[in-house]
């Protein structure tokens, strides 16, 4: 990235430019941390003017307006967190589902720094009657489905909002938060799909009944349940689909993550799922960060070779082999085969 707010053309795989939606090229990912210039971007509307203050109001004792310096004066907390778009993997659904056609690159990992949301809310003093915190972004636009102009806003149950690891972030990978990632402030909800981590955070409104905004009940839901924790997934970063490799041993590498529980292992198949063996899974840098894994493969013949990787949690939650079908293609964490040609 040459300057804050600019994404270099060769750093991301673009799905759309306005609004900006772009994937991380996983084959170029090295290590755990994704550079800001390669971190996936999900926008719903045009990038807004940066809010000057964060408003905290609603069911609170003391409504507040805080600027960036106020947030920086609170205890500082840094977390390495993997964010994944709820639509990651949608492009592989057959028949197609509506929405941005993400493949497997709508996921990235960064070190985020900020104040805990709990500390911010406690400054305003939530009333006992408060049940949710509505997190309002400065971005807004007209949606045909909504029938009106709507802001991007999502709510958190008060008990989740008060978790110590939920942040109001102002820095990314040790630098000021870039504009495309929500500067000056964004929410960060570790372990949940990225739609909860509201960018360009402008307002925290505490409410006394369940919030029913457009992006809470019409989008990012499965049935009538708002999406929350990230389903387990392992992806192959290298080699990529349709690569041609010589007929000698090679190492397949990838990443695995879950918001539904800790990872126990990653199983790898080199014969299209007929047999599996465990990959070497690196230690976790953070409970919320993806983990690198690798496995050796020794081709026995020329022709097509089908690689697969499958994440399994300590609770026994295994990544499905078949596509996960929901109305809008959310949480499709099915195993994705990589087909190679062995010379």
N, C-alpha and C positions, 0 to 999 in steps of 0.2 A: 504494500500500500504506500503510495507516494505522499498522501496527505489525508488527514481525517476527513471522512465523508466521500472519498473516491475509491471505487473498487476497480482494480486493474482488469482489463478485458481478458487476460490470459490466466487469471487466478480462479475463476469460477465458471461453472456451466450454467448458462442463463436459460431460464424458462420464459421469463418476461422481463421487460425493462421498466414498464410503468403500469402498475406498481412493480417494484423490483422483487423478483423471485429467482434465486440462483442456488445451485447445489455445490457442495464441496467435492472436488475431484479426489476421491478416496485413494486412488492409486498414487497420488502425490503426497499423501499424508505420511509424515515421519514422526514417530514418537506419539505421545499422548496429546500434547497441546496443539490445537489448530491455530495457525496465525490468523489474525483478524481479517487479513485480506482473502483468506480461503474459507472462512467460517460461513456456513450457509446463511442466506438471508430470506426471510419470509415477511413480505409486506402485503397488507390488504388494500391499502389506499396509497395515494401519493404521499411522499415524505412530508410531514408537517413542519411548521415553524416550531422551534424548540421552546418548550414551556420555560418560563423564567422562575416559577415557583411551583412547589408541590402543595396542593390544598388538601387538608385533612378535615373532614366535616361529617355531618350526619349525626348519628347517635353517639356523640362524644361530649365530654364535659367542657372541653376547651378547644373550639375550632382553631386551626393553625394554618399558616402559610409559611413554608420553609424554603429557603434557597439552597443552592449547592453547598455553600459554606456551612450552613446549619447542619446539613447531612454529614459533611466531612468532620464536624466537631464531635459526632457521636462515636462510640467505640467502633473500630475498624475490624472488618472480618473478611477473609479471603477464602474462597472455595473453588476447587476444580470440579466443574460440572459439565456433563454431556447434555446438550439440548438436541431434541429430535422433533421435527415437525410431525404432527399427527397423521399427515397424508403421505409420509415417506413410504414408498413401495406401491403407491396407487397406480403407477403406470403399468404394472404387471397384471392388473385385474382384467379378466376377460369374461363377459363384456366389460368395456371401460366404465369407470365411475366418473362423475363430474368432478371438476376441480383441477388444480395444478397437477400436472402429470410428473410427479417426482419419481425418480428411480430409487436408488438407495443412498443418494448423497445429501439428503435433507437432514443431516446430522453432523454435529461438530462438538469439539470440547475446548473449553477455555478456562482460564483462571479469572474469576469474577471477584471484584472487591467492592464493598459498600458497607452500609449499616444494616443491622437486622430490622426487618419490618416490625418486629415486636417492639423494639426500642422506639421506633418512630410512632407507632400507635399509642404506646404508653405515655408519650409526651402529651397526647390529646386526651387521654383518659377515656377509653371505651365504656359506654354505659352497659350495665348488666343485661339490658334488653337487646344489645347488638348481636346478630346471628351471622352476618356475613360482612366481608369487606369488598366493596365494588371498586376494582382497580381500573381507572379510566385513562386511556392513552390520548394523546393530542391528535392522533390521526383519525380522520373521519371521511366519509364519502357516501355516495348514493348507491344503494344496492337494489337491483330489480326485485330480488326475493324479499327484501325487507319492506319495499314499497315506499321508502323514505330515506332521508339522509341519516346515517347512524354513525356513532363513534365506535372505535374499537374498545370494548370494555368486557371484562370477565370478573367473576366474583370468586372469593375464597371463603370457605367456612371459617368462622372466627378461630376455631381450634387449630386449623392449619395455618392461618395467617400468623398465629402466635408461636409457631415453631422457630427455634433459634436460627435454623439454617435458611430460612426464607429471607432474601436480601432485597434492599433497595440499592441497586448497584450503580456506581459511577465510574468504574474502571474495568478494563478488560486486558488481561495479559500484561499488567503492570503499567499500562498507559491509560490516558483518558478514554472514556467510552466513545467509540466512533459514532458518527451520526447515523449510519445505516444500521447500527446495532442499538439505537435507542437513546442516544445522548440528548440531554445531560443525565437523565435517570431512567432506569428500567427496573422492572420487577424481575426477580429470579426465584423460581420455585423448583428446587432440585428434585429430581426423580419424576417430575410430571412432564407431559408433553409440552412443547414450546409455546402453545397457545396461551398457557397460564402466565408466562413470563412477559407481561405487557411492556411494550416499548414506549418511549417518549412519555413516561409516566407523568400525568398532570394532576391527578386527583385520587384520593382514597376516601371513599364515601361509605361510612358504616351504616348498615341498614338493619331494620328490625323484622324483616320478612325476606323470604327467598327472592333473590334477584332473577328476573326473567327477561333480560335483554337479548337482543338478536344473536349475539355470539355466545350466549349461554344456553339457549334453549332451541335455536334453529341451526346452529353450527357447533361443531366440536361436541357432538353428543352421539351416543349409540343408544337407540331406543329413546328413552327419556332420561338417561343418565349422562350427565356431563363427563367428558373424558378427563382422566386424571393421570394415574401412574403409567409410565412407559412399559409396554410389553417387552419381554426379553427378545433380543435379536443378536445374531452373529452375522457379520458380512465378510466376504472375501475382498480384500483390497488389491491383492495381486496373487496370481495373474488375473487379467480381466477377460470378459467374454470374447470369444472368437480369436484369442491369441494363438499363434503357432509357435510351439516350443520343440526343441530337439528332444530326441528320445533318451534322455538321461535324467537322473534324479534332480528334483528341484524342491524348493521350500515355498509352500503357500502361506501367506500371512493375512491377518485381518484384525478386526476389532469386534468386541462383544460388550453388551451393556444391558441393564434392566432397571426399571423402577419398581418392579413387583417383588423384588427380593434379591439377595446377593447371588452372584453367579457361582455355580459349583464347578462347571466345566464347559468346554466347547468340544463337541464331537465332530469329526471330519470324515467324509466319505469320498473316495476317489473312483467309485464305480456306480454313481447315480443313486446312491442310497441303499444298495444291497448289503453293504457292510460298513461299520463305523468303528473308529478308534479315537481316543481322546487326544486332542492337541495339547501342546504346552501353553499354559495360560499364565501370562505375566501377573505379578502382584498388582494389587489395586493401588493407584496413586491417591485415590479418594473414594469414599463409598458411593459417590455420585458420578464417577468418571468411568468411561469405557476402559476396557482392558485389552491390551494387545495379546495376540495368540499366534502361534505358528505350528506348522506340521510338515514333515518331510513326505514327499510323494515320489515313488519310483515307478515310472511307466513300464509296463511289461510288453507293450505292443504299440505299433503305430496306429493312427486313426483317431477317432474322437474319444476324449476322456472327459467325464462329467464330475466336477468337484461340487461338494455341498458342505456347508458348515451349519451347526445347530447349537444354540445356546440352551443350557439347562440351569435352573436356579437351585439353591440349596433346599427350597421347598418342593422341588420336583416339577416345577412349571417349565415345560419344554416348548421350545419354538416349534410351531406346527409345520408339517410338511406340505400341507395344502393351503391354498389361498384363504385368507380371512375376509369374508364378504360382509361389508356393511353398506348402508345406503350411499354414503358419500366417501367410501373407501378409506375410512380411518383405521389406524392400528393394524394394517395388513403386514404383520411381521413374519409372514411365511418364509421358509427357507428358499433362497434364490440360487439355483444351479448356475455354475460357470462352466461353459462348454469350451474345451480346448481342442486344438488339432495337434497331435503328436506326430512329428515327422519321422 
